[in-house]
Amino acid sequence: MSLKITDECINCGACEPECPVNAISEGSDYYVIDPDKCVECVGHFDEPSCVPVCPVDCIIK
């Protein structure tokens, strides 16, 4: 399963450096998560590290 960034993203970029597998990148309209790379931080952190840093809560399962 992969996380997803919704179109509510404000392009702040806070999430990108938090990803331990570099699955987050700047898309054409807002940041995106590559579903083939995203591991929801399993094996790295207890919970996805990008979710708590998002100021608009636009990262969902």
PDBQT receptor file of N, H, CA, C and O in Angstrom, charges set to zero:
ATOM      1  N   MET A   1       0.852  -1.186   0.000  1.00  0.00    +0.000 N 
ATOM      2  CA  MET A   1       0.000   0.000   0.000  1.00  0.00    +0.000 C 
ATOM      3  C   MET A   1       0.886   1.234   0.000  1.00  0.00    +0.000 C 
ATOM      4  O   MET A   1       1.999   1.216   0.527  1.00  0.00    +0.000 OA
ATOM      5  N   SER A   2       0.397   2.270  -0.578  1.00  0.00    +0.000 N 
ATOM      6  H   SER A   2      -0.507   2.285  -1.006  1.00  0.00    +0.000 HD
ATOM      7  CA  SER A   2       1.145   3.509  -0.689  1.00  0.00    +0.000 C 
ATOM      8  C   SER A   2       0.321   4.672  -0.159  1.00  0.00    +0.000 C 
ATOM      9  O   SER A   2      -0.910   4.638  -0.176  1.00  0.00    +0.000 OA
ATOM     10  N   LEU A   3       1.008   5.687   0.306  1.00  0.00    +0.000 N 
ATOM     11  H   LEU A   3       2.008   5.714   0.320  1.00  0.00    +0.000 HD
ATOM     12  CA  LEU A   3       0.336   6.919   0.692  1.00  0.00    +0.000 C 
ATOM     13  C   LEU A   3       0.108   7.748  -0.562  1.00  0.00    +0.000 C 
ATOM     14  O   LEU A   3       0.694   7.479  -1.611  1.00  0.00    +0.000 OA
ATOM     15  N   LYS A   4      -0.753   8.762  -0.446  1.00  0.00    +0.000 N 
ATOM     16  H   LYS A   4      -1.229   8.980   0.406  1.00  0.00    +0.000 HD
ATOM     17  CA  LYS A   4      -1.062   9.624  -1.581  1.00  0.00    +0.000 C 
ATOM     18  C   LYS A   4      -1.165  11.059  -1.091  1.00  0.00    +0.000 C 
ATOM     19  O   LYS A   4      -1.630  11.316   0.019  1.00  0.00    +0.000 OA
ATOM     20  N   ILE A   5      -0.731  11.982  -1.918  1.00  0.00    +0.000 N 
ATOM     21  H   ILE A   5      -0.352  11.774  -2.820  1.00  0.00    +0.000 HD
ATOM     22  CA  ILE A   5      -0.868  13.403  -1.617  1.00  0.00    +0.000 C 
ATOM     23  C   ILE A   5      -2.044  13.920  -2.432  1.00  0.00    +0.000 C 
ATOM     24  O   ILE A   5      -2.079  13.754  -3.652  1.00  0.00    +0.000 OA
ATOM     25  N   THR A   6      -3.003  14.542  -1.764  1.00  0.00    +0.000 N 
ATOM     26  H   THR A   6      -2.974  14.677  -0.774  1.00  0.00    +0.000 HD
ATOM     27  CA  THR A   6      -4.199  15.038  -2.448  1.00  0.00    +0.000 C 
ATOM     28  C   THR A   6      -3.923  16.398  -3.095  1.00  0.00    +0.000 C 
ATOM     29  O   THR A   6      -2.867  16.998  -2.898  1.00  0.00    +0.000 OA
ATOM     30  N   ASP A   7      -4.895  16.861  -3.865  1.00  0.00    +0.000 N 
ATOM     31  H   ASP A   7      -5.754  16.373  -4.025  1.00  0.00    +0.000 HD
ATOM     32  CA  ASP A   7      -4.751  18.150  -4.541  1.00  0.00    +0.000 C 
ATOM     33  C   ASP A   7      -4.873  19.341  -3.587  1.00  0.00    +0.000 C 
ATOM     34  O   ASP A   7      -4.833  20.492  -4.022  1.00  0.00    +0.000 OA
ATOM     35  N   GLU A   8      -5.022  19.068  -2.302  1.00  0.00    +0.000 N 
ATOM     36  H   GLU A   8      -5.055  18.133  -1.949  1.00  0.00    +0.000 HD
ATOM     37  CA  GLU A   8      -5.013  20.135  -1.299  1.00  0.00    +0.000 C 
ATOM     38  C   GLU A   8      -3.592  20.577  -0.968  1.00  0.00    +0.000 C 
ATOM     39  O   GLU A   8      -3.402  21.535  -0.218  1.00  0.00    +0.000 OA
ATOM     40  N   CYS A   9      -2.597  19.893  -1.516  1.00  0.00    +0.000 N 
ATOM     41  H   CYS A   9      -2.752  19.114  -2.124  1.00  0.00    +0.000 HD
ATOM     42  CA  CYS A   9      -1.186  20.202  -1.284  1.00  0.00    +0.000 C 
ATOM     43  C   CYS A   9      -0.895  21.652  -1.655  1.00  0.00    +0.000 C 
ATOM     44  O   CYS A   9      -1.342  22.133  -2.697  1.00  0.00    +0.000 OA
ATOM     45  N   ILE A  10      -0.141  22.350  -0.797  1.00  0.00    +0.000 N 
ATOM     46  H   ILE A  10       0.222  21.959   0.049  1.00  0.00    +0.000 HD
ATOM     47  CA  ILE A  10       0.207  23.750  -1.039  1.00  0.00    +0.000 C 
ATOM     48  C   ILE A  10       1.656  23.897  -1.533  1.00  0.00    +0.000 C 
ATOM     49  O   ILE A  10       2.189  25.006  -1.571  1.00  0.00    +0.000 OA
ATOM     50  N   ASN A  11       2.277  22.801  -1.903  1.00  0.00    +0.000 N 
ATOM     51  H   ASN A  11       1.844  21.900  -1.872  1.00  0.00    +0.000 HD
ATOM     52  CA  ASN A  11       3.645  22.803  -2.439  1.00  0.00    +0.000 C 
ATOM     53  C   ASN A  11       4.680  23.405  -1.492  1.00  0.00    +0.000 C 
ATOM     54  O   ASN A  11       5.594  24.105  -1.927  1.00  0.00    +0.000 OA
ATOM     55  N   CYS A  12       4.534  23.135  -0.217  1.00  0.00    +0.000 N 
ATOM     56  H   CYS A  12       3.791  22.567   0.137  1.00  0.00    +0.000 HD
ATOM     57  CA  CYS A  12       5.491  23.687   0.748  1.00  0.00    +0.000 C 
ATOM     58  C   CYS A  12       6.806  22.912   0.738  1.00  0.00    +0.000 C 
ATOM     59  O   CYS A  12       7.850  23.459   1.091  1.00  0.00    +0.000 OA
ATOM     60  N   GLY A  13       6.759  21.633   0.332  1.00  0.00    +0.000 N 
ATOM     61  H   GLY A  13       5.910  21.189   0.045  1.00  0.00    +0.000 HD
ATOM     62  CA  GLY A  13       7.967  20.823   0.252  1.00  0.00    +0.000 C 
ATOM     63  C   GLY A  13       8.424  20.204   1.557  1.00  0.00    +0.000 C 
ATOM     64  O   GLY A  13       9.491  19.592   1.602  1.00  0.00    +0.000 OA
ATOM     65  N   ALA A  14       7.650  20.344   2.617  1.00  0.00    +0.000 N 
ATOM     66  H   ALA A  14       6.783  20.841   2.581  1.00  0.00    +0.000 HD
ATOM     67  CA  ALA A  14       8.048  19.807   3.922  1.00  0.00    +0.000 C 
ATOM     68  C   ALA A  14       8.167  18.294   3.921  1.00  0.00    +0.000 C 
ATOM     69  O   ALA A  14       8.991  17.741   4.649  1.00  0.00    +0.000 OA
ATOM     70  N   CYS A  15       7.368  17.623   3.126  1.00  0.00    +0.000 N 
ATOM     71  H   CYS A  15       6.699  18.073   2.535  1.00  0.00    +0.000 HD
ATOM     72  CA  CYS A  15       7.327  16.165   3.123  1.00  0.00    +0.000 C 
ATOM     73  C   CYS A  15       8.503  15.514   2.396  1.00  0.00    +0.000 C 
ATOM     74  O   CYS A  15       8.963  14.445   2.795  1.00  0.00    +0.000 OA
ATOM     75  N   GLU A  16       8.980  16.141   1.354  1.00  0.00    +0.000 N 
ATOM     76  H   GLU A  16       8.607  17.010   1.030  1.00  0.00    +0.000 HD
ATOM     77  CA  GLU A  16       9.999  15.517   0.501  1.00  0.00    +0.000 C 
ATOM     78  C   GLU A  16      11.247  15.060   1.253  1.00  0.00    +0.000 C 
ATOM     79  O   GLU A  16      11.648  13.908   1.088  1.00  0.00    +0.000 OA
ATOM     80  N   PRO A  17      11.877  15.900   2.065  1.00  0.00    +0.000 N 
ATOM     81  CA  PRO A  17      13.095  15.438   2.755  1.00  0.00    +0.000 C 
ATOM     82  C   PRO A  17      12.843  14.406   3.851  1.00  0.00    +0.000 C 
ATOM     83  O   PRO A  17      13.784  13.766   4.320  1.00  0.00    +0.000 OA
ATOM     84  N   GLU A  18      11.590  14.236   4.264  1.00  0.00    +0.000 N 
ATOM     85  H   GLU A  18      10.825  14.756   3.883  1.00  0.00    +0.000 HD
ATOM     86  CA  GLU A  18      11.256  13.276   5.316  1.00  0.00    +0.000 C 
ATOM     87  C   GLU A  18      11.206  11.836   4.822  1.00  0.00    +0.000 C 
ATOM     88  O   GLU A  18      11.291  10.911   5.630  1.00  0.00    +0.000 OA
ATOM     89  N   CYS A  19      11.070  11.626   3.528  1.00  0.00    +0.000 N 
ATOM     90  H   CYS A  19      11.001  12.377   2.872  1.00  0.00    +0.000 HD
ATOM     91  CA  CYS A  19      10.898  10.283   2.979  1.00  0.00    +0.000 C 
ATOM     92  C   CYS A  19      12.230   9.535   2.927  1.00  0.00    +0.000 C 
ATOM     93  O   CYS A  19      13.164   9.980   2.258  1.00  0.00    +0.000 OA
ATOM     94  N   PRO A  20      12.324   8.398   3.631  1.00  0.00    +0.000 N 
ATOM     95  CA  PRO A  20      13.587   7.651   3.674  1.00  0.00    +0.000 C 
ATOM     96  C   PRO A  20      13.901   6.883   2.386  1.00  0.00    +0.000 C 
ATOM     97  O   PRO A  20      15.023   6.411   2.204  1.00  0.00    +0.000 OA
ATOM     98  N   VAL A  21      12.910   6.758   1.492  1.00  0.00    +0.000 N 
ATOM     99  H   VAL A  21      11.999   7.142   1.640  1.00  0.00    +0.000 HD
ATOM    100  CA  VAL A  21      13.138   6.006   0.252  1.00  0.00    +0.000 C 
ATOM    101  C   VAL A  21      12.990   6.888  -0.991  1.00  0.00    +0.000 C 
ATOM    102  O   VAL A  21      12.895   6.384  -2.110  1.00  0.00    +0.000 OA
ATOM    103  N   ASN A  22      12.970   8.201  -0.786  1.00  0.00    +0.000 N 
ATOM    104  H   ASN A  22      13.047   8.611   0.123  1.00  0.00    +0.000 HD
ATOM    105  CA  ASN A  22      12.876   9.176  -1.885  1.00  0.00    +0.000 C 
ATOM    106  C   ASN A  22      11.687   8.927  -2.808  1.00  0.00    +0.000 C 
ATOM    107  O   ASN A  22      11.813   9.015  -4.030  1.00  0.00    +0.000 OA
ATOM    108  N   ALA A  23      10.542   8.619  -2.223  1.00  0.00    +0.000 N 
ATOM    109  H   ALA A  23      10.440   8.548  -1.231  1.00  0.00    +0.000 HD
ATOM    110  CA  ALA A  23       9.338   8.365  -3.008  1.00  0.00    +0.000 C 
ATOM    111  C   ALA A  23       8.542   9.637  -3.299  1.00  0.00    +0.000 C 
ATOM    112  O   ALA A  23       7.624   9.613  -4.118  1.00  0.00    +0.000 OA
ATOM    113  N   ILE A  24       8.879  10.747  -2.639  1.00  0.00    +0.000 N 
ATOM    114  H   ILE A  24       9.625  10.767  -1.973  1.00  0.00    +0.000 HD
ATOM    115  CA  ILE A  24       8.140  11.994  -2.806  1.00  0.00    +0.000 C 
ATOM    116  C   ILE A  24       8.924  12.939  -3.710  1.00  0.00    +0.000 C 
ATOM    117  O   ILE A  24      10.126  13.139  -3.536  1.00  0.00    +0.000 OA
ATOM    118  N   SER A  25       8.214  13.516  -4.680  1.00  0.00    +0.000 N 
ATOM    119  H   SER A  25       7.238  13.354  -4.821  1.00  0.00    +0.000 HD
ATOM    120  CA  SER A  25       8.855  14.476  -5.583  1.00  0.00    +0.000 C 
ATOM    121  C   SER A  25       7.842  15.541  -5.987  1.00  0.00    +0.000 C 
ATOM    122  O   SER A  25       6.635  15.384  -5.806  1.00  0.00    +0.000 OA
ATOM    123  N   GLU A  26       8.370  16.623  -6.535  1.00  0.00    +0.000 N 
ATOM    124  H   GLU A  26       9.350  16.751  -6.682  1.00  0.00    +0.000 HD
ATOM    125  CA  GLU A  26       7.507  17.711  -6.967  1.00  0.00    +0.000 C 
ATOM    126  C   GLU A  26       6.848  17.330  -8.286  1.00  0.00    +0.000 C 
ATOM    127  O   GLU A  26       7.532  17.031  -9.265  1.00  0.00    +0.000 OA
ATOM    128  N   GLY A  27       5.530  17.342  -8.308  1.00  0.00    +0.000 N 
ATOM    129  H   GLY A  27       4.975  17.584  -7.513  1.00  0.00    +0.000 HD
ATOM    130  CA  GLY A  27       4.787  17.033  -9.515  1.00  0.00    +0.000 C 
ATOM    131  C   GLY A  27       4.483  18.298 -10.292  1.00  0.00    +0.000 C 
ATOM    132  O   GLY A  27       4.975  19.371  -9.942  1.00  0.00    +0.000 OA
ATOM    133  N   SER A  28       3.692  18.192 -11.325  1.00  0.00    +0.000 N 
ATOM    134  H   SER A  28       3.292  17.321 -11.609  1.00  0.00    +0.000 HD
ATOM    135  CA  SER A  28       3.378  19.362 -12.139  1.00  0.00    +0.000 C 
ATOM    136  C   SER A  28       2.487  20.365 -11.416  1.00  0.00    +0.000 C 
ATOM    137  O   SER A  28       2.629  21.572 -11.613  1.00  0.00    +0.000 OA
ATOM    138  N   ASP A  29       1.562  19.873 -10.573  1.00  0.00    +0.000 N 
ATOM    139  H   ASP A  29       1.447  18.893 -10.413  1.00  0.00    +0.000 HD
ATOM    140  CA  ASP A  29       0.666  20.772  -9.842  1.00  0.00    +0.000 C 
ATOM    141  C   ASP A  29       0.924  20.787  -8.339  1.00  0.00    +0.000 C 
ATOM    142  O   ASP A  29       0.725  21.807  -7.679  1.00  0.00    +0.000 OA
ATOM    143  N   TYR A  30       1.367  19.655  -7.805  1.00  0.00    +0.000 N 
ATOM    144  H   TYR A  30       1.529  18.827  -8.342  1.00  0.00    +0.000 HD
ATOM    145  CA  TYR A  30       1.666  19.529  -6.377  1.00  0.00    +0.000 C 
ATOM    146  C   TYR A  30       2.573  18.324  -6.178  1.00  0.00    +0.000 C 
ATOM    147  O   TYR A  30       2.828  17.574  -7.121  1.00  0.00    +0.000 OA
ATOM    148  N   TYR A  31       3.059  18.135  -4.959  1.00  0.00    +0.000 N 
ATOM    149  H   TYR A  31       2.852  18.745  -4.193  1.00  0.00    +0.000 HD
ATOM    150  CA  TYR A  31       3.961  17.017  -4.679  1.00  0.00    +0.000 C 
ATOM    151  C   TYR A  31       3.228  15.687  -4.868  1.00  0.00    +0.000 C 
ATOM    152  O   TYR A  31       2.021  15.592  -4.648  1.00  0.00    +0.000 OA
ATOM    153  N   VAL A  32       3.970  14.678  -5.275  1.00  0.00    +0.000 N 
ATOM    154  H   VAL A  32       4.951  14.754  -5.453  1.00  0.00    +0.000 HD
ATOM    155  CA  VAL A  32       3.387  13.359  -5.520  1.00  0.00    +0.000 C 
ATOM    156  C   VAL A  32       4.225  12.288  -4.838  1.00  0.00    +0.000 C 
ATOM    157  O   VAL A  32       5.407  12.491  -4.562  1.00  0.00    +0.000 OA
ATOM    158  N   ILE A  33       3.602  11.149  -4.572  1.00  0.00    +0.000 N 
ATOM    159  H   ILE A  33       2.642  10.984  -4.797  1.00  0.00    +0.000 HD
ATOM    160  CA  ILE A  33       4.288  10.001  -3.985  1.00  0.00    +0.000 C 
ATOM    161  C   ILE A  33       4.280   8.872  -5.012  1.00  0.00    +0.000 C 
ATOM    162  O   ILE A  33       3.222   8.480  -5.505  1.00  0.00    +0.000 OA
ATOM    163  N   ASP A  34       5.456   8.356  -5.328  1.00  0.00    +0.000 N 
ATOM    164  H   ASP A  34       6.316   8.675  -4.928  1.00  0.00    +0.000 HD
ATOM    165  CA  ASP A  34       5.576   7.242  -6.265  1.00  0.00    +0.000 C 
ATOM    166  C   ASP A  34       5.100   5.981  -5.551  1.00  0.00    +0.000 C 
ATOM    167  O   ASP A  34       5.747   5.533  -4.603  1.00  0.00    +0.000 OA
ATOM    168  N   PRO A  35       3.977   5.396  -5.988  1.00  0.00    +0.000 N 
ATOM    169  CA  PRO A  35       3.437   4.216  -5.294  1.00  0.00    +0.000 C 
ATOM    170  C   PRO A  35       4.340   2.992  -5.376  1.00  0.00    +0.000 C 
ATOM    171  O   PRO A  35       4.234   2.091  -4.544  1.00  0.00    +0.000 OA
ATOM    172  N   ASP A  36       5.217   2.950  -6.358  1.00  0.00    +0.000 N 
ATOM    173  H   ASP A  36       5.303   3.682  -7.033  1.00  0.00    +0.000 HD
ATOM    174  CA  ASP A  36       6.143   1.821  -6.482  1.00  0.00    +0.000 C 
ATOM    175  C   ASP A  36       7.300   1.911  -5.495  1.00  0.00    +0.000 C 
ATOM    176  O   ASP A  36       7.945   0.905  -5.197  1.00  0.00    +0.000 OA
ATOM    177  N   LYS A  37       7.564   3.114  -4.986  1.00  0.00    +0.000 N 
ATOM    178  H   LYS A  37       7.040   3.931  -5.228  1.00  0.00    +0.000 HD
ATOM    179  CA  LYS A  37       8.665   3.315  -4.032  1.00  0.00    +0.000 C 
ATOM    180  C   LYS A  37       8.197   3.409  -2.585  1.00  0.00    +0.000 C 
ATOM    181  O   LYS A  37       8.917   3.006  -1.672  1.00  0.00    +0.000 OA
ATOM    182  N   CYS A  38       6.984   3.943  -2.371  1.00  0.00    +0.000 N 
ATOM    183  H   CYS A  38       6.399   4.270  -3.114  1.00  0.00    +0.000 HD
ATOM    184  CA  CYS A  38       6.494   4.192  -1.015  1.00  0.00    +0.000 C 
ATOM    185  C   CYS A  38       6.317   2.893  -0.233  1.00  0.00    +0.000 C 
ATOM    186  O   CYS A  38       5.662   1.958  -0.693  1.00  0.00    +0.000 OA
ATOM    187  N   VAL A  39       6.909   2.856   0.947  1.00  0.00    +0.000 N 
ATOM    188  H   VAL A  39       7.440   3.616   1.320  1.00  0.00    +0.000 HD
ATOM    189  CA  VAL A  39       6.790   1.699   1.842  1.00  0.00    +0.000 C 
ATOM    190  C   VAL A  39       6.089   2.081   3.150  1.00  0.00    +0.000 C 
ATOM    191  O   VAL A  39       6.091   1.314   4.112  1.00  0.00    +0.000 OA
ATOM    192  N   GLU A  40       5.486   3.289   3.170  1.00  0.00    +0.000 N 
ATOM    193  H   GLU A  40       5.484   3.912   2.388  1.00  0.00    +0.000 HD
ATOM    194  CA  GLU A  40       4.823   3.826   4.359  1.00  0.00    +0.000 C 
ATOM    195  C   GLU A  40       5.761   3.808   5.562  1.00  0.00    +0.000 C 
ATOM    196  O   GLU A  40       5.314   3.702   6.704  1.00  0.00    +0.000 OA
ATOM    197  N   CYS A  41       7.039   3.910   5.304  1.00  0.00    +0.000 N 
ATOM    198  H   CYS A  41       7.401   3.996   4.376  1.00  0.00    +0.000 HD
ATOM    199  CA  CYS A  41       8.104   3.974   6.308  1.00  0.00    +0.000 C 
ATOM    200  C   CYS A  41       8.290   2.683   7.101  1.00  0.00    +0.000 C 
ATOM    201  O   CYS A  41       8.996   2.676   8.110  1.00  0.00    +0.000 OA
ATOM    202  N   VAL A  42       7.671   1.599   6.663  1.00  0.00    +0.000 N 
ATOM    203  H   VAL A  42       7.097   1.604   5.844  1.00  0.00    +0.000 HD
ATOM    204  CA  VAL A  42       7.847   0.308   7.329  1.00  0.00    +0.000 C 
ATOM    205  C   VAL A  42       9.331  -0.070   7.247  1.00  0.00    +0.000 C 
ATOM    206  O   VAL A  42       9.934  -0.066   6.174  1.00  0.00    +0.000 OA
ATOM    207  N   GLY A  43       9.890  -0.393   8.400  1.00  0.00    +0.000 N 
ATOM    208  H   GLY A  43       9.400  -0.397   9.271  1.00  0.00    +0.000 HD
ATOM    209  CA  GLY A  43      11.303  -0.732   8.467  1.00  0.00    +0.000 C 
ATOM    210  C   GLY A  43      12.205   0.469   8.701  1.00  0.00    +0.000 C 
ATOM    211  O   GLY A  43      13.410   0.322   8.907  1.00  0.00    +0.000 OA
ATOM    212  N   HIS A  44      11.611   1.664   8.669  1.00  0.00    +0.000 N 
ATOM    213  H   HIS A  44      10.632   1.783   8.502  1.00  0.00    +0.000 HD
ATOM    214  CA  HIS A  44      12.372   2.899   8.886  1.00  0.00    +0.000 C 
ATOM    215  C   HIS A  44      11.878   3.644  10.126  1.00  0.00    +0.000 C 
ATOM    216  O   HIS A  44      12.673   4.057  10.971  1.00  0.00    +0.000 OA
ATOM    217  N   PHE A  45      10.566   3.809  10.223  1.00  0.00    +0.000 N 
ATOM    218  H   PHE A  45       9.921   3.474   9.536  1.00  0.00    +0.000 HD
ATOM    219  CA  PHE A  45       9.947   4.543  11.331  1.00  0.00    +0.000 C 
ATOM    220  C   PHE A  45       8.689   3.808  11.776  1.00  0.00    +0.000 C 
ATOM    221  O   PHE A  45       8.189   2.937  11.065  1.00  0.00    +0.000 OA
ATOM    222  N   ASP A  46       8.177   4.161  12.957  1.00  0.00    +0.000 N 
ATOM    223  H   ASP A  46       8.583   4.869  13.535  1.00  0.00    +0.000 HD
ATOM    224  CA  ASP A  46       6.966   3.538  13.481  1.00  0.00    +0.000 C 
ATOM    225  C   ASP A  46       5.715   3.963  12.716  1.00  0.00    +0.000 C 
ATOM    226  O   ASP A  46       4.730   3.227  12.666  1.00  0.00    +0.000 OA
ATOM    227  N   GLU A  47       5.761   5.156  12.119  1.00  0.00    +0.000 N 
ATOM    228  H   GLU A  47       6.561   5.754  12.160  1.00  0.00    +0.000 HD
ATOM    229  CA  GLU A  47       4.643   5.668  11.335  1.00  0.00    +0.000 C 
ATOM    230  C   GLU A  47       5.214   6.447  10.156  1.00  0.00    +0.000 C 
ATOM    231  O   GLU A  47       6.381   6.837  10.190  1.00  0.00    +0.000 OA
ATOM    232  N   PRO A  48       4.421   6.682   9.120  1.00  0.00    +0.000 N 
ATOM    233  CA  PRO A  48       4.931   7.436   7.974  1.00  0.00    +0.000 C 
ATOM    234  C   PRO A  48       5.460   8.807   8.405  1.00  0.00    +0.000 C 
ATOM    235  O   PRO A  48       4.743   9.571   9.051  1.00  0.00    +0.000 OA
ATOM    236  N   SER A  49       6.684   9.116   8.058  1.00  0.00    +0.000 N 
ATOM    237  H   SER A  49       7.266   8.496   7.533  1.00  0.00    +0.000 HD
ATOM    238  CA  SER A  49       7.322  10.345   8.533  1.00  0.00    +0.000 C 
ATOM    239  C   SER A  49       6.835  11.600   7.827  1.00  0.00    +0.000 C 
ATOM    240  O   SER A  49       7.027  12.701   8.342  1.00  0.00    +0.000 OA
ATOM    241  N   CYS A  50       6.213  11.465   6.667  1.00  0.00    +0.000 N 
ATOM    242  H   CYS A  50       6.057  10.571   6.248  1.00  0.00    +0.000 HD
ATOM    243  CA  CYS A  50       5.747  12.645   5.934  1.00  0.00    +0.000 C 
ATOM    244  C   CYS A  50       4.432  13.201   6.487  1.00  0.00    +0.000 C 
ATOM    245  O   CYS A  50       4.178  14.401   6.388  1.00  0.00    +0.000 OA
ATOM    246  N   VAL A  51       3.611  12.347   7.058  1.00  0.00    +0.000 N 
ATOM    247  H   VAL A  51       3.818  11.372   7.137  1.00  0.00    +0.000 HD
ATOM    248  CA  VAL A  51       2.282  12.763   7.507  1.00  0.00    +0.000 C 
ATOM    249  C   VAL A  51       2.319  13.856   8.583  1.00  0.00    +0.000 C 
ATOM    250  O   VAL A  51       1.624  14.860   8.428  1.00  0.00    +0.000 OA
ATOM    251  N   PRO A  52       3.094  13.712   9.660  1.00  0.00    +0.000 N 
ATOM    252  CA  PRO A  52       3.043  14.742  10.706  1.00  0.00    +0.000 C 
ATOM    253  C   PRO A  52       3.635  16.098  10.310  1.00  0.00    +0.000 C 
ATOM    254  O   PRO A  52       3.336  17.103  10.955  1.00  0.00    +0.000 OA
ATOM    255  N   VAL A  53       4.462  16.148   9.272  1.00  0.00    +0.000 N 
ATOM    256  H   VAL A  53       4.705  15.332   8.748  1.00  0.00    +0.000 HD
ATOM    257  CA  VAL A  53       5.055  17.430   8.875  1.00  0.00    +0.000 C 
ATOM    258  C   VAL A  53       4.189  18.211   7.886  1.00  0.00    +0.000 C 
ATOM    259  O   VAL A  53       4.472  19.374   7.598  1.00  0.00    +0.000 OA
ATOM    260  N   CYS A  54       3.144  17.582   7.369  1.00  0.00    +0.000 N 
ATOM    261  H   CYS A  54       2.914  16.637   7.602  1.00  0.00    +0.000 HD
ATOM    262  CA  CYS A  54       2.292  18.238   6.389  1.00  0.00    +0.000 C 
ATOM    263  C   CYS A  54       1.389  19.270   7.095  1.00  0.00    +0.000 C 
ATOM    264  O   CYS A  54       0.580  18.905   7.948  1.00  0.00    +0.000 OA
ATOM    265  N   PRO A  55       1.530  20.551   6.738  1.00  0.00    +0.000 N 
ATOM    266  CA  PRO A  55       0.733  21.579   7.425  1.00  0.00    +0.000 C 
ATOM    267  C   PRO A  55      -0.744  21.603   7.041  1.00  0.00    +0.000 C 
ATOM    268  O   PRO A  55      -1.546  22.232   7.733  1.00  0.00    +0.000 OA
ATOM    269  N   VAL A  56      -1.116  20.938   5.962  1.00  0.00    +0.000 N 
ATOM    270  H   VAL A  56      -0.465  20.427   5.400  1.00  0.00    +0.000 HD
ATOM    271  CA  VAL A  56      -2.524  20.936   5.538  1.00  0.00    +0.000 C 
ATOM    272  C   VAL A  56      -3.163  19.547   5.561  1.00  0.00    +0.000 C 
ATOM    273  O   VAL A  56      -4.272  19.364   5.060  1.00  0.00    +0.000 OA
ATOM    274  N   ASP A  57      -2.472  18.582   6.135  1.00  0.00    +0.000 N 
ATOM    275  H   ASP A  57      -1.571  18.730   6.542  1.00  0.00    +0.000 HD
ATOM    276  CA  ASP A  57      -2.993  17.216   6.272  1.00  0.00    +0.000 C 
ATOM    277  C   ASP A  57      -3.523  16.637   4.962  1.00  0.00    +0.000 C 
ATOM    278  O   ASP A  57      -4.639  16.120   4.913  1.00  0.00    +0.000 OA
ATOM    279  N   CYS A  58      -2.721  16.726   3.902  1.00  0.00    +0.000 N 
ATOM    280  H   CYS A  58      -1.815  17.147   3.941  1.00  0.00    +0.000 HD
ATOM    281  CA  CYS A  58      -3.174  16.254   2.601  1.00  0.00    +0.000 C 
ATOM    282  C   CYS A  58      -2.551  14.909   2.197  1.00  0.00    +0.000 C 
ATOM    283  O   CYS A  58      -2.698  14.483   1.051  1.00  0.00    +0.000 OA
ATOM    284  N   ILE A  59      -1.863  14.244   3.122  1.00  0.00    +0.000 N 
ATOM    285  H   ILE A  59      -1.744  14.590   4.052  1.00  0.00    +0.000 HD
ATOM    286  CA  ILE A  59      -1.269  12.941   2.823  1.00  0.00    +0.000 C 
ATOM    287  C   ILE A  59      -2.157  11.858   3.438  1.00  0.00    +0.000 C 
ATOM    288  O   ILE A  59      -2.348  11.803   4.653  1.00  0.00    +0.000 OA
ATOM    289  N   ILE A  60      -2.692  11.003   2.569  1.00  0.00    +0.000 N 
ATOM    290  H   ILE A  60      -2.538  11.048   1.582  1.00  0.00    +0.000 HD
ATOM    291  CA  ILE A  60      -3.663   9.999   3.000  1.00  0.00    +0.000 C 
ATOM    292  C   ILE A  60      -3.241   8.599   2.558  1.00  0.00    +0.000 C 
ATOM    293  O   ILE A  60      -2.341   8.440   1.733  1.00  0.00    +0.000 OA
ATOM    294  N   LYS A  61      -3.905   7.586   3.120  1.00  0.00    +0.000 N 
ATOM    295  H   LYS A  61      -4.636   7.715   3.790  1.00  0.00    +0.000 HD
ATOM    296  CA  LYS A  61      -3.678   6.194   2.695  1.00  0.00    +0.000 C 
ATOM    297  C   LYS A  61      -4.549   5.881   1.516  1.00  0.00    +0.000 C 
ATOM    298  O   LYS A  61      -4.514   4.762   1.002  1.00  0.00    +0.000 OA
TER     299      LYS A  61
